[in-house]
Amino acid sequence: MSLMNPRATAAHVLAQVITQGRSLTPTLEQALKGAGPQANRALVQELCYGTLRHYPQLDAVLNGLLRKPFKPKDADLHALLLLGLYQLAEMRIPDHAAVAETVSAVADLKKDWARGLVNGVLRTFARSTTQHLAAAAATDAGRWNHPAWLIEQIRRAWPEQWTAVLEANNNRAPMTLRVNRTRHDAGAYLQLVAEAGLTAQPCPHSPAGIALAQPVDVGALPGFQDGEVSVQDEAAQLAAGLLQLAPGQRVLDVCAAPGGKTAHILETEPGLTELIAVDVDAERLRRVADTLARLRLKARLVTGDARDPKKWWDGQPFDRILLDAPCSATGVIRRHPDIKLLRRPEDVATLVTTQAAILDAVWPLLRPGGMLVYATCSVLPQENVLQVQAFLQRTADAQPQAMEVEWGHAAQVGRQILPGDAATDGYGGMDGFYYACLQKRSND
C-alpha cells in the first residue's frame, strides 16, 4: 500500500483542528504513525505547526483568493491550500516544487476536480506574494497572527511588552532539556551532548536546564530511554525549586498530567515521604505513569477531580502542594499554535472559575506552616495575579511568600514570565508562566 502524500496527511490533520476543534498534539501524533520515513514525518509536522502559527494571515490571504468559501465537506481542501500558501510564504521550497507537490496531494484527498483550483490559487499567490501578505496584514489579526480578542487582552495586560509577547508566540520554541540530577549534573550531561555531536548551552535560571541549538528526535539524546534526561521548558522547571522541598515531606501535585513537574519534584528530592499526583483525566494520568516508569521514579497516581478532594483524599495533610492550574495556555502558544484557533474569549472566564474552585478545595489539605505553589502557563492577569489576590482576600490563613528570584516580572503577588524571557545567544528563552508561593499560617 502506497503512503499518502505528506501534504495530504498534513491537510487531514489541519482540517480536524480547524473545523472539528481537535487539539493538534494528539491528532498529529496519530497521523504520524502512518506517515512513513522520518523525512515525511518531519515535513508533515512542519506544515501543521507552521500553517497554524500563521493561520490568521494565511486564512485572510486565502479568503481574498477564493471566489467563494469551501463547503464543510471540503475542509481538507481548504487546509491543503493554507499549507500550500505557507510553503510559498515561509518555507525554502522552490515555488514550482511547492505548487506541484501540493497539487499532487489533491489525488490523495480523492478530489481530482480541485486540481485546477489548487494550482490556480497557489500560482496567483506565488506571482505576488508580498502584495497578498501586505493586504492580509491590514488587520491586527493578520499582522500579528493572533485572534483579535487575544491581541486586545494581551495589549491591555502588558501595554509595554504586548508586541514582544505576540512576536515570541509566533517564533519556534527552543528544545529545552531537564537533566535528571540524581544521575548527572547539567555540566556532565552537556559533555555527553557534545560527544553526541549536538550543540547546547546551560539555561540561565534552572540548574537542571539545557537548551539545544537545534531540536532533535529524543532518540538522539544520550540516555533518554534510560531516564537520564527529559524534555521540559525552562519555565516549567522552576516549579520544583519554588516548593523548597526537603526529606520527609508529603507532597501533592494537583492537575499533574502529563507529569513533567511530578518527575522533577522526585528528581529534586528523592527523600520525600510520599508524592501523590492527582489528575481528573485517567488517560492523561497514564502518560504520567509512562514518564515515571522511564525515569525509574515512583509516585501514587490518583484519578480524581481536584475540586472534590473528599472523594480521593485520605485525610493526611500535605507539607507542599503544587497546583498547576488548568488555564488558557496563552503562555505556550509558540509550542501549541492551535491555541490561536481553539481558545475562545468565553473560555477564560470559565477557567478562572475552575481555578478558584480548585484553590479553595485543596487549600484545606495543606498543613499549617506548609506552602502551596500556584502555577499557570498563562499571561492573562485574571488567571494569575488577580486570581491569587482574590484567593488571599477570602482566605484568612493564607499569606504570600516572598520570591527571591532573578527571573520574570514582579507582580503584586508572585512573578510573571513572558514568552521569550531570558532569550540569549540564540536561546529562545522561556515559555510564559506565572508562579505564586502561598504559605498557610501556623496555628500558634
C-alpha positions in Angstrom: 0.0 0.0 0.0 1.5 3.3 -1.0 2.0 6.1 1.5 -0.2 9.1 1.4 1.4 12.3 0.1 2.7 14.1 3.3 0.9 17.3 2.3 -2.4 15.4 2.2 -1.6 13.9 5.6 -1.0 17.4 6.9 -4.2 18.6 5.3 -6.2 15.9 7.1 -4.7 16.9 10.4 -5.2 20.6 9.9 -8.9 20.1 8.8 -9.6 18.3 12.1 -8.0 21.1 14.1 -9.6 23.9 12.2 -13.1 22.6 11.7 -13.6 20.0 14.4 -11.7 21.8 17.2 -9.3 18.9 17.9 -6.0 19.5 19.6 -3.0 19.4 17.4 -0.7 17.3 19.5 -2.8 14.0 19.7 -4.2 14.5 16.2 -0.7 14.8 14.7 0.7 12.0 16.8 -1.9 9.6 15.4 -1.3 10.8 11.8 2.5 10.5 12.1 2.2 6.8 12.9 1.4 6.1 9.2 3.4 8.9 7.7 6.3 6.8 6.6 10.0 7.8 6.6 11.4 10.4 9.0 11.6 13.0 6.2 7.9 12.7 5.6 7.1 12.9 9.3 9.2 16.0 9.7 7.5 17.7 6.7 4.0 16.9 8.0 4.9 18.3 11.4 6.5 21.5 9.9 3.4 22.0 7.7 1.0 21.6 10.5 2.8 23.7 13.1 3.8 26.4 10.6 0.4 26.7 9.0 -1.3 27.1 12.4 1.4 29.6 13.5 0.5 31.8 10.6 -3.2 30.8 10.3 -4.8 34.3 10.7 -2.7 35.8 8.0 -2.9 32.8 5.6 -6.6 32.5 6.0 -7.1 36.1 5.2 -5.0 35.7 2.1 -6.9 32.6 1.0 -10.3 34.3 1.5 -9.0 37.0 -0.8 -8.0 34.5 -3.5 -11.2 32.3 -3.5 -14.3 33.4 -5.3 -16.5 31.6 -2.6 -15.7 29.6 0.5 -15.5 25.9 0.5 -18.4 23.7 1.7 -17.8 22.0 5.1 -17.2 18.7 3.3 -14.2 20.2 1.6 -12.4 21.4 4.8 -9.4 19.3 3.8 -9.1 21.3 0.5 -9.2 24.5 2.5 -6.4 23.1 4.7 -4.4 22.0 1.8 -4.5 25.5 0.2 -3.5 27.0 3.5 -0.4 24.8 3.8 0.4 25.5 0.2 0.4 29.2 0.9 2.6 28.5 4.0 5.2 26.8 1.8 5.3 29.6 -0.6 5.4 32.3 2.0 7.7 30.8 4.7 9.5 27.6 3.6 12.6 27.3 1.5 10.9 25.1 -1.1 11.1 26.3 -4.7 7.8 27.7 -5.7 7.4 25.3 -8.6 8.0 22.3 -6.4 5.7 23.6 -3.6 2.9 24.1 -6.1 3.4 20.8 -7.9 3.6 18.7 -4.8 0.5 20.4 -3.2 -1.5 19.9 -6.4 -0.4 16.2 -6.4 -1.8 15.9 -2.9 -5.3 16.5 -4.3 -5.4 12.9 -5.6 -5.0 11.5 -2.0 -7.9 13.7 -0.9 -9.9 12.0 -3.7 -11.0 15.3 -5.1 -9.3 15.5 -8.6 -11.9 18.1 -9.6 -10.0 20.6 -7.5 -6.6 20.2 -9.1 -7.0 23.2 -11.3 -8.4 25.3 -8.5 -5.4 24.5 -6.2 -2.9 25.1 -9.0 -4.5 28.4 -9.9 -4.8 29.8 -6.4 -1.2 28.9 -5.5 0.3 30.3 -8.7 -1.6 33.5 -8.3 -0.2 33.9 -4.8 3.3 33.0 -5.9 3.3 35.7 -8.5 2.5 38.5 -6.0 3.3 37.0 -2.5 4.4 40.3 -0.9 1.3 42.2 -2.0 -1.1 39.5 -0.8 0.6 39.2 2.6 0.6 43.0 3.0 -3.1 43.1 2.3 -3.7 40.4 4.9 -1.7 42.4 7.4 -4.1 45.4 7.2 -5.9 44.0 10.2 -4.4 43.4 13.6 -5.2 39.7 13.4 -3.4 39.4 10.0 -0.4 41.5 11.2 0.2 39.7 14.5 -1.2 36.3 13.6 -3.4 36.1 16.7 -7.2 36.4 17.0 -8.3 40.0 17.6 -9.8 39.3 21.1 -6.5 37.8 22.3 -4.4 40.6 20.9 -6.6 43.1 22.9 -6.3 41.1 26.1 -2.5 40.8 25.9 -2.3 44.5 24.9 -4.3 45.5 27.9 -2.4 43.2 30.3 1.1 44.1 29.0 0.9 47.6 27.5 4.7 47.9 27.2 5.5 44.3 26.2 2.5 43.2 24.2 4.2 43.3 20.8 7.2 41.3 22.1 4.8 38.7 23.6 2.9 38.3 20.2 6.2 38.1 18.3 7.6 35.5 20.7 4.3 33.5 20.3 5.0 33.4 16.6 8.5 32.1 16.9 9.6 28.5 17.2 10.1 27.4 20.8 13.6 26.1 21.8 14.0 22.4 22.7 15.0 22.5 26.3 16.1 19.6 28.4 15.9 18.8 32.1 18.8 16.7 33.3 17.9 14.1 35.9 20.3 15.3 38.6 20.0 12.1 40.5 22.1 10.7 37.6 24.2 13.7 36.3 24.7 17.4 36.9 24.0 19.7 34.0 27.7 20.1 33.2 28.3 16.4 32.9 25.3 16.0 30.7 26.5 18.9 28.5 29.6 16.9 27.9 27.6 13.9 26.8 25.6 16.1 24.5 28.8 17.5 22.9 30.2 13.9 22.4 26.9 13.0 20.6 27.6 15.9 18.2 24.9 18.2 19.5 25.3 21.9 20.4 23.7 23.1 23.6 24.1 25.6 26.4 23.0 25.7 30.1 19.8 27.5 30.8 20.3 30.7 32.8 17.8 30.0 35.6 17.2 26.3 36.0 20.2 24.4 37.4 18.9 21.3 35.6 18.2 23.0 32.3 20.0 22.7 28.9 18.9 24.4 25.7 19.7 22.7 22.4 20.7 24.8 19.5 18.5 22.7 17.2 15.7 20.3 18.0 16.4 16.6 17.6 14.4 13.4 17.9 14.5 12.3 21.6 16.2 9.1 20.4 19.3 11.2 19.6 19.6 12.4 23.3 22.2 10.5 25.3 20.5 8.3 27.9 16.9 9.4 27.2 15.5 5.9 27.3 17.4 5.2 30.5 15.8 8.2 32.2 18.9 10.5 32.3 17.1 13.5 30.7 13.6 14.8 29.8 12.2 17.4 27.5 10.8 20.3 29.5 10.8 24.1 29.1 12.9 26.1 31.5 10.0 28.0 32.9 8.2 24.7 33.8 11.4 23.6 35.5 11.2 26.4 38.0 8.3 24.9 39.9 10.3 22.3 41.8 12.7 24.8 43.2 9.9 27.1 44.4 8.5 24.3 46.6 11.5 24.3 48.9 11.5 20.6 49.1 13.1 18.6 52.0 13.4 15.0 53.1 10.3 13.6 54.9 7.8 15.9 53.3 4.5 14.7 51.9 3.7 16.5 48.6 0.6 16.8 46.5 0.8 17.5 42.8 -2.6 18.7 41.6 -3.6 18.6 37.9 -0.4 16.7 37.4 -0.6 15.4 33.8 1.4 15.0 31.7 3.9 14.6 34.6 7.0 16.7 33.9 6.7 18.6 37.1 5.8 15.5 39.0 9.0 13.8 37.8 11.1 16.9 38.5 9.9 17.0 42.1 11.0 13.4 42.6 14.4 14.1 41.0 14.9 17.2 43.1 14.1 15.5 46.4 14.4 11.7 46.4 13.8 11.7 50.2 10.1 12.6 50.2 7.9 10.5 52.3 5.3 10.5 49.6 4.2 12.2 46.4 0.6 12.0 45.3 -0.2 13.1 41.7 -3.8 13.8 41.0 -5.5 14.4 37.7 -9.1 14.3 36.5 -8.2 12.6 33.2 -7.3 8.9 33.5 -5.8 8.8 30.0 -3.5 11.7 30.7 -2.6 10.2 34.0 -1.3 7.1 32.1 1.2 9.4 30.5 2.4 10.4 34.0 2.9 6.7 34.7 4.8 6.2 31.5 7.0 9.2 32.3 7.8 7.9 35.8 8.5 4.4 34.5 11.1 5.7 32.0 12.7 7.8 34.8 12.5 4.9 37.3 10.6 7.1 39.8 7.6 6.3 41.9 4.5 8.3 43.0 1.0 7.5 43.9 -1.2 8.4 41.0 -4.9 9.2 41.7 -7.6 9.9 39.2 -9.9 12.5 40.7 -11.4 15.9 40.5 -9.3 18.4 42.4 -12.5 20.4 43.2 -13.8 17.5 45.2 -10.9 16.1 47.4 -13.2 14.2 49.7 -13.6 11.5 47.0 -9.8 10.8 46.9 -8.0 12.4 49.9 -7.0 10.1 52.8 -7.2 12.9 55.4 -3.5 13.2 55.9 -2.2 16.8 55.4 0.5 17.8 52.9 3.6 19.8 53.6 3.7 21.1 50.0 1.1 21.4 47.2 1.8 22.2 43.6 -1.3 23.4 41.8 -0.5 23.6 38.1 -3.9 25.0 37.4 -5.9 24.5 34.1 -5.6 27.7 32.2 -5.8 29.4 28.8 -2.3 28.3 27.9 -1.7 31.7 26.4 2.0 31.5 27.5 2.7 28.4 25.5 1.2 29.4 22.1 4.6 29.0 20.4 4.6 25.3 21.4 0.8 24.9 20.7 -0.2 27.2 17.9 -3.6 25.6 17.7 -4.5 27.6 20.8 -5.0 30.5 18.4 -7.9 28.7 16.9 -9.2 26.6 19.7 -9.3 29.1 22.6 -12.4 31.4 22.8 -12.7 34.6 24.9 -15.5 33.0 27.0 -13.2 30.1 27.9 -11.1 32.4 30.1 -14.0 33.2 32.5 -14.8 29.5 32.8 -11.2 28.7 33.6 -11.0 31.5 36.2 -14.0 29.9 38.0 -12.4 26.5 37.8 -9.1 27.7 39.2 -10.8 29.4 42.1 -12.7 26.3 42.9 -9.6 24.2 42.9 -7.7 26.6 45.1 -10.5 26.7 47.6 -10.8 22.9 47.6 -7.1 21.9 48.0 -6.1 24.6 50.5 -7.6 22.7 53.5 -5.3 19.8 52.5 -2.2 21.8 53.4 -0.8 21.6 56.9 -0.3 24.8 58.9 3.1 26.2 58.0 3.0 24.4 54.7 3.3 26.0 51.2 1.2 25.9 48.1 2.8 26.9 44.8 0.2 28.2 42.3 1.2 28.0 38.7 -0.2 28.6 35.2 1.1 28.8 31.7 -1.0 31.9 31.1 0.0 35.5 30.5 -3.5 36.8 31.5 -3.7 38.6 34.9 -7.3 37.3 35.6 -5.9 33.8 35.8 -2.7 34.8 37.7 -2.1 37.7 40.0 -5.8 38.7 40.1 -6.8 35.1 40.9 -4.3 34.9 43.7 -5.2 38.2 45.2 -8.9 37.2 45.3 -8.0 34.0 47.0 -5.9 35.8 49.6 -8.8 38.2 50.3 -11.2 35.3 51.1 -8.7 33.0 52.8 -7.7 34.2 56.3 -4.9 31.8 56.9 -3.2 32.3 53.5 -0.3 34.7 53.1 2.0 35.3 50.1 5.7 34.3 50.5 8.4 36.5 49.0 10.1 35.0 45.9 13.8 35.8 45.9 14.4 35.0 42.2 16.0 36.8 39.3 13.6 35.7 36.6 10.3 37.1 35.4 8.4 40.3 36.1 7.3 41.2 39.6 3.6 41.2 40.2 1.8 42.4 43.3 1.8 38.8 44.3 4.1 36.3 42.5 6.1 36.5 39.3 5.1 36.5 35.7 7.4 35.1 33.0 6.5 36.2 29.5 7.2 34.1 26.3 10.8 34.6 25.2 12.0 35.9 28.6 15.7 35.2 29.2 16.5 34.7 25.5 20.2 35.0 24.9 22.8 33.9 22.3 20.3 32.0 20.1 18.4 30.6 23.1 14.8 31.3 22.6 14.1 31.9 26.2 11.3 30.6 28.4 7.6 29.9 27.9 5.1 32.2 29.6 4.4 31.1 33.2 3.0 32.6 36.4 4.1 31.5 39.8 3.0 32.5 43.3 4.0 30.9 46.6 1.3 30.9 49.3 2.0 29.9 52.9 -0.6 28.7 55.4 -0.3 30.5 58.7 0.7 28.3 61.7 -1.8 27.7 64.5 0.5 29.1 67.1 
